[in-house]
Amino acid sequence: MNVVLDTNVLVSGLKTRGGTCAQVLDLVVEGRITLCVDDRILDEYERVCNEPRLKLDPTLVRTALDFFRATADPVVAQPLFAVLPDPDDRPFLEVAIQAHAVVVTGNHKHYPTRVCGKVRVLSPAELIESLRK
């Protein structure tokens, strides 16, 4: 299954080891799901995860980002001329459309169905549940 992880899932997964978002990251590491990214997404991951206010372990952040750069499927997405509640989420939706991927986010409201169309948007718990079935 191809997935695009919203930044909030990555941050939560790095912050709360053993939590649902960390389980999603484990699925990426294990190769059970395929992370799809583009340079804009990787740049946002790096920028947000290195914000001092988040107090993430810099070594853990570097390790995760290096792993993503080495293993994630790079995607060249077509521009989407749609308005999202948070314009910073546009790259995630564009990559998901191009890669036929699921968007995994803790912010469903940022990806309204009327804009996402056929792209599935799941919470981390919904993703894990769908993989169990």
Secondary structure per residue as TSV (DSSP state, phi and psi in degrees):
chain	resnum	aa	ss	phi	psi
A	1	M	-	360.0	130.9
A	2	N	E	-85.4	136.2
A	3	V	E	-135.1	151.9
A	4	V	E	-118.8	120.3
A	5	L	E	-93.6	122.0
A	6	D	-	-64.0	151.3
A	7	T	H	-58.3	-33.5
A	8	N	H	-63.4	-29.2
A	9	V	H	-71.2	-42.8
A	10	L	H	-62.4	-49.0
A	11	V	H	-59.5	-47.8
A	12	S	H	-62.8	-40.1
A	13	G	H	-64.7	-36.2
A	14	L	H	-76.8	-28.7
A	15	K	H	-81.9	-37.2
A	16	T	S	-122.3	79.4
A	17	R	T	-60.8	134.6
A	18	G	T	94.6	-13.8
A	19	G	S	-78.6	178.4
A	20	T	H	-61.1	-43.2
A	21	C	H	-66.5	-35.6
A	22	A	H	-65.0	-35.4
A	23	Q	H	-63.8	-36.6
A	24	V	H	-64.9	-44.0
A	25	L	H	-61.1	-38.7
A	26	D	H	-61.0	-38.5
A	27	L	H	-62.9	-36.3
A	28	V	H	-65.5	-48.5
A	29	V	H	-60.7	-39.9
A	30	E	H	-74.6	-10.5
A	31	G	T	79.0	15.0
A	32	R	S	-79.5	-22.4
A	33	I	S	-132.8	153.5
A	34	T	E	-108.0	120.2
A	35	L	E	-78.9	130.9
A	36	C	E	-113.5	132.6
A	37	V	E	-143.9	167.8
A	38	D	-	-133.4	178.6
A	39	D	H	-61.2	-34.4
A	40	R	H	-64.1	-40.4
A	41	I	H	-67.6	-45.9
A	42	L	H	-61.2	-39.3
A	43	D	H	-63.1	-41.7
A	44	E	H	-66.3	-42.9
A	45	Y	H	-53.1	-49.3
A	46	E	H	-65.4	-46.5
A	47	R	H	-60.6	-48.9
A	48	V	H	-70.4	-45.4
A	49	C	H	-65.9	-21.1
A	50	N	T	-95.3	6.9
A	51	E	-	-68.8	125.1
A	52	P	G	-56.2	-33.3
A	53	R	G	-62.7	-23.4
A	54	L	G	-80.2	-21.6
A	55	K	-	54.4	41.6
A	56	L	-	-82.4	147.3
A	57	D	-	-64.3	116.6
A	58	P	H	-59.1	-33.8
A	59	T	H	-67.9	-41.3
A	60	L	H	-65.2	-41.9
A	61	V	H	-61.5	-49.3
A	62	R	H	-59.8	-43.6
A	63	T	H	-61.8	-45.4
A	64	A	H	-63.8	-46.6
A	65	L	H	-66.0	-39.3
A	66	D	H	-62.8	-41.1
A	67	F	H	-62.9	-45.0
A	68	F	H	-62.0	-44.0
A	69	R	H	-61.8	-34.1
A	70	A	H	-83.2	-27.5
A	71	T	H	-119.9	-22.6
A	72	A	S	-68.8	153.1
A	73	D	E	-79.4	118.1
A	74	P	E	-75.7	137.6
A	75	V	-	-126.4	136.0
A	76	V	-	-103.1	107.3
A	77	A	-	-95.3	150.3
A	78	Q	-	-84.1	143.9
A	79	P	-	-62.0	142.4
A	80	L	-	-112.8	123.2
A	81	F	-	-99.9	63.5
A	82	A	-	-127.7	156.7
A	83	V	-	-100.6	121.9
A	84	L	-	-105.4	155.6
A	85	P	S	-55.3	-35.6
A	86	D	S	-121.5	108.5
A	87	P	G	-58.3	-23.9
A	88	D	G	-67.6	-13.1
A	89	D	G	-86.2	-9.1
A	90	R	H	-56.2	-46.2
A	91	P	H	-57.4	-35.4
A	92	F	H	-65.8	-43.0
A	93	L	H	-69.6	-40.9
A	94	E	H	-60.7	-44.3
A	95	V	H	-66.1	-41.5
A	96	A	H	-60.9	-42.0
A	97	I	H	-62.0	-48.8
A	98	Q	H	-64.8	-38.2
A	99	A	H	-92.4	0.9
A	100	H	T	52.9	50.7
A	101	A	-	-112.1	163.7
A	102	V	E	-92.5	136.0
A	103	V	E	-88.2	127.2
A	104	V	E	-110.3	119.2
A	105	T	-	-148.0	156.2
A	106	G	S	-93.2	0.2
A	107	N	-	-123.0	71.7
A	108	H	G	-52.1	-38.6
A	109	K	G	-64.3	-18.3
A	110	H	G	-77.4	-10.9
A	111	Y	S	-127.3	72.8
A	112	P	-	-65.1	142.1
A	113	T	H	-56.1	-38.4
A	114	R	H	-61.3	-24.7
A	115	V	H	-95.5	-37.6
A	116	C	H	-77.2	-22.3
A	117	G	T	60.4	-120.4
A	118	K	T	-86.7	-3.8
A	119	V	-	-70.9	125.2
A	120	R	-	-77.3	135.9
A	121	V	E	-120.3	118.6
A	122	L	E	-125.2	149.2
A	123	S	-	-76.6	163.7
A	124	P	H	-55.4	-41.3
A	125	A	H	-65.6	-39.6
A	126	E	H	-65.3	-37.9
A	127	L	H	-61.8	-49.0
A	128	I	H	-60.6	-43.4
A	129	E	H	-62.7	-41.4
A	130	S	H	-65.9	-30.3
A	131	L	H	-76.0	-25.5
A	132	R	H	-72.7	-25.9
A	133	K	-	-76.9	360.0
